[in-house]
């Protein structure tokens, strides 16, 4: 009899049905436990951490597995190890076939047609399964323990989707040569999104070249100015910058260290000059006093 638990993990054997590339039924073991990440999240209490997933795992296959364990309506979502989260692109409101980017502030990519019918996982990869509530997590673990008590033969059957074996590679060869119309539509969508990003970037660069910031500096961009500025515009900008700089000096005074150092040198030089003038004046008065002879 196989163990029902190893360390914190409950063991869930699943039956892998025969496939054309391997015409024999076999058993695969999943390891699952309540999800407890180092950085807690609000959904940890209703999540399960799964390890040693089959390489053909998908959201649909895990949904089918948990439905066979605890019934429909308990499985909500799952996220696989190293899976990149993508935001769906919204459908255009005007009925156009061209799709826009989901968010202008994100670097969302427009995908070209896929050349594989599905992605395969690394052997022994993991996933986090999100259930509808905490009771569903307890129900799954309780059901796994009951299956072990019943003994062998009652394990849930793994339902795989997509092609396998040589059929998978024949389909890959077919998908590698998509219909020209579909390929052209994807290329047009990608180029539209790319052109929108380039136009937005150019507008920001033109704005940065022509508008000084709050300190009076103009951002230097690669490519130079978009066109020669008029003389009156240059003079107006220069006058504005001078006026701003004059107000800034009046408000801030000697802000920079070298300004304070130069100011101290000027004050010291002025004090030395006045001291020398006073010393020469005193010496002159002494000489005049020495030549003074009162009348007898």
Protein Blocks (a to p, Z undefined) as FASTA:
>chain_A
ZZfbehjbccddddddddfklccdcdddddddddddfbdcfklmmcccdehiafkbcfkl
mmmmmmmmnoghkambdcdehiacdddddddfklpabdcdfblkbccdcddddfbfbdcd
dehiacddddfblklmmmmmmmmmmmmmnoghiaccdddedjehjllmmmmmmmmmccfk
lmmmmmmmmmmmmmmmmmmmmmmmmmmmmmccfkopacddehiafbdcdfklmmmmmmmm
mmmmmmmmmmnmpmbfmlmmmmmmmmmmmmmmmmmmmmmmmmmmmmmmmmpccdZZ
